[in-house]
């Protein structure tokens, strides 16, 4: 008969591990979808915590009996998981923003769809970019990076040792600015092509005023946008692979800043 003998310090450490893992599961892409039941997320976080508990060997963590220090430690674990998830969520936000800009120029922003992740209305092109990035994210096993970063976070930042510094704020601001850079790089082919198309329509409207340019421009903009979006697809895979690999480095920088 097997008897599990778990002491209170070990139970406290396991609870903190579960909080950090659960916070990451709630914020990282794929798992942050509202279509995934909360019970499944909690069960997955609990299973991962059980796997990590004997590997991490956090026996040197002091047992906290005071409520206030323990509450501060709990808030720190949740904030740490939120920061790790947010660092990657900003990448997908940039990819989705590129689709929003392209869809607005193509005229498809009139017909929006409901995003199941954020429950907000977004452009069809933005939803296409988001789903394509999600598939590439899973195909290249970029989600394994989170498991490595999760285990590495306990080595760099043990429980009750989370600190928020100015360097962390600077890294978060840099990642927020990088979101707009990613949006421009992903949507550049379609944005530039449609910009030149609008310039051409402006010249035609000045030279041939009898032509109803608004009636002609709408279908041509959609065709040009979809055509250049198809041309850009072969170049998006290596670019997505690059930014997903760089996100692992950004997570380590964030952890060292904390």
C-alpha positions in Angstrom: 0.0 0.0 0.0 1.5 3.3 -1.1 1.2 6.2 1.4 1.8 9.8 0.3 3.5 11.8 2.9 3.4 15.5 1.9 4.6 18.1 4.4 3.2 21.6 4.6 6.3 23.3 3.1 6.1 20.9 0.1 2.3 21.6 -0.3 3.1 25.4 -0.2 5.7 25.0 -2.9 3.4 22.9 -5.1 0.7 25.6 -4.7 3.0 28.3 -5.9 4.1 26.1 -8.8 0.5 25.6 -9.7 -0.2 29.3 -9.6 2.6 30.2 -11.9 1.7 27.4 -14.4 -2.0 28.3 -14.2 -1.3 32.0 -14.9 0.8 31.1 -17.9 -1.9 28.8 -19.2 -4.5 31.5 -18.9 -2.5 34.1 -20.9 -0.5 32.3 -23.6 -2.0 31.9 -27.1 -4.0 28.8 -27.9 -4.8 28.1 -24.2 -6.3 31.6 -23.6 -9.2 30.9 -25.9 -12.6 31.1 -24.3 -13.7 28.0 -26.2 -11.4 26.0 -23.9 -13.2 25.2 -20.7 -11.7 26.6 -17.5 -11.8 23.1 -15.9 -9.6 21.7 -18.7 -7.1 24.6 -18.2 -7.0 24.0 -14.5 -6.5 20.2 -15.0 -3.7 20.8 -17.5 -2.0 23.3 -15.1 -2.4 20.8 -12.3 -0.9 18.0 -14.4 2.1 20.1 -15.5 2.6 21.2 -11.9 2.8 17.5 -10.8 5.4 16.8 -13.5 7.5 19.8 -12.6 7.3 19.4 -8.8 9.9 16.5 -8.5 12.1 17.9 -11.2 12.5 21.4 -9.8 13.7 20.4 -6.3 12.8 23.6 -4.6 13.5 22.3 -1.1 15.4 25.4 0.0 12.3 27.6 -0.2 11.4 28.8 3.3 8.0 28.0 4.7 6.0 31.2 5.0 3.4 31.3 7.8 2.5 35.0 7.7 -0.5 35.9 5.6 0.8 39.2 4.1 4.2 37.8 2.8 2.4 34.7 1.5 -0.2 36.9 -0.3 2.6 39.0 -1.9 4.3 35.8 -3.1 1.0 34.6 -4.6 0.5 37.9 -6.4 4.1 37.8 -7.7 3.6 34.3 -9.1 0.4 35.3 -10.9 2.1 38.5 -12.3 5.1 36.5 -13.5 2.9 34.0 -15.4 0.9 37.0 -16.9 4.1 38.7 -18.0 5.4 35.5 -19.8 2.0 35.0 -21.5 1.7 38.6 -22.5 5.2 38.7 -24.1 4.0 36.1 -26.7 0.5 37.4 -26.9 1.9 40.7 -28.2 3.4 38.9 -31.2 0.0 37.5 -32.2 -1.5 41.0 -31.6 0.9 42.4 -34.1 0.1 39.7 -36.7 -3.6 40.4 -36.1 -3.1 44.1 -36.5 -1.5 43.6 -39.9 -4.6 41.8 -41.0 -6.7 44.7 -39.6 -4.8 47.2 -41.6 -4.9 45.1 -44.8 -8.6 44.4 -44.4 -9.4 48.1 -43.8 -7.6 49.1 -47.1 -9.3 46.3 -49.0 -12.7 47.3 -47.8 -13.4 44.0 -46.0 -13.5 45.7 -42.6 -17.2 46.3 -43.3 -17.8 42.6 -42.9 -16.3 41.7 -39.6 -16.4 38.3 -37.9 -16.5 37.4 -34.2 -13.1 36.3 -32.8 -13.6 33.4 -30.5 -10.5 34.2 -28.5 -11.3 37.9 -27.6 -15.0 37.9 -28.4 -14.5 41.0 -30.5 -15.3 41.8 -34.1 -12.2 41.7 -36.3 -11.5 41.8 -40.0 -11.6 38.6 -42.0 -8.0 39.1 -43.1 -7.0 39.6 -39.4 -8.7 36.3 -38.5 -7.0 34.6 -41.4 -3.5 35.9 -40.3 -4.3 34.9 -36.7 -5.3 31.3 -37.5 -2.3 30.9 -39.9 0.1 32.2 -37.2 -1.5 29.8 -34.7 -1.1 26.8 -37.0 2.6 27.7 -37.7 3.1 28.2 -34.0 1.9 24.7 -33.3 3.6 23.1 -36.4 7.1 24.3 -35.5 6.6 23.2 -31.9 7.0 26.7 -30.6 4.8 25.8 -27.7 7.6 23.6 -26.4 9.5 26.8 -25.8 7.0 27.7 -23.0 7.6 24.5 -21.2 11.4 25.2 -21.3 10.8 28.8 -20.2 8.5 27.6 -17.5 11.1 25.2 -16.0 13.8 27.8 -16.5 11.7 30.5 -14.7 11.9 28.5 -11.4 15.7 28.4 -11.7 16.1 32.1 -12.4 13.2 33.3 -10.1 12.4 30.9 -7.2 9.0 31.4 -5.4 8.8 34.4 -3.2 11.7 36.0 -5.1 9.7 37.9 -7.8 10.9 41.5 -8.2 9.6 44.2 -10.6 12.3 46.6 -11.8 12.7 49.4 -14.2 14.4 47.0 -16.6 11.3 44.9 -16.8 9.1 47.9 -17.7 11.6 48.8 -20.4 11.5 45.3 -21.9 7.7 45.3 -21.9 7.6 48.7 -23.6 10.1 47.4 -26.2 7.9 44.3 -26.8 4.8 46.6 -27.2 6.7 48.7 -29.8 7.8 45.5 -31.5 4.2 44.6 -32.0 3.7 47.5 -34.5 7.0 46.5 -36.3 5.7 43.0 -36.7 2.4 44.4 -38.0 4.1 46.5 -40.6 6.4 43.7 -41.8 3.6 41.1 -42.1 1.2 43.5 -43.8 3.7 45.4 -45.9 3.1 43.7 -49.3 -0.7 44.2 -49.2 -0.5 47.7 -47.6 2.0 49.0 -50.2 0.2 47.3 -53.1 -3.2 48.8 -52.1 -1.5 52.2 -51.5 -0.2 52.3 -55.0 -3.6 51.1 -56.3 -5.3 54.0 -54.5 -2.8 56.4 -56.0 -3.6 55.0 -59.5 -7.3 55.3 -58.8 -6.7 59.0 -57.8 -4.9 59.7 -61.1 -7.7 58.0 -63.1 -10.3 60.0 -61.3 -8.5 63.2 -62.2 -8.0 62.2 -65.9 -11.3 60.5 -66.5 -13.9 62.3 -64.3 -16.8 60.6 -66.1 -15.8 57.2 -64.5 -17.5 56.2 -61.3 -14.2 55.4 -59.5 -15.9 54.3 -56.3 -17.9 51.6 -58.0 -14.8 50.3 -59.8 -12.3 50.6 -57.0 -14.0 48.2 -54.5 -13.7 44.9 -56.4 -10.3 45.8 -57.7 -9.0 46.5 -54.3 -10.2 43.2 -53.0 -8.6 41.3 -55.9 -5.3 43.2 -55.6 -5.2 42.6 -51.8 -6.0 38.9 -52.0 -3.5 38.5 -54.9 -0.6 40.1 -53.0 -1.6 38.2 -49.8 -1.2 35.0 -51.7 2.2 36.1 -53.0 3.3 36.9 -49.5 2.3 33.5 -48.0 5.6 31.7 -48.9 7.6 34.4 -47.1 5.5 34.4 -44.0 6.5 30.9 -42.8 10.2 31.7 -42.3 9.3 35.1 -40.8 6.9 33.6 -38.3 9.5 31.0 -37.4 12.0 33.7 -36.8 9.8 35.8 -34.5 8.6 32.8 -32.6 12.2 31.7 -32.0 13.1 35.3 -30.9 10.2 35.3 -28.5 12.1 32.6 -26.5 15.0 35.0 -26.1 12.6 37.8 -25.1 11.1 35.6 -22.3 14.6 34.9 -20.9 15.3 38.6 -20.9 12.1 39.3 -19.1 12.9 36.6 -16.5 16.4 38.0 -15.9 14.9 41.5 -15.6 12.6 40.2 -12.8 
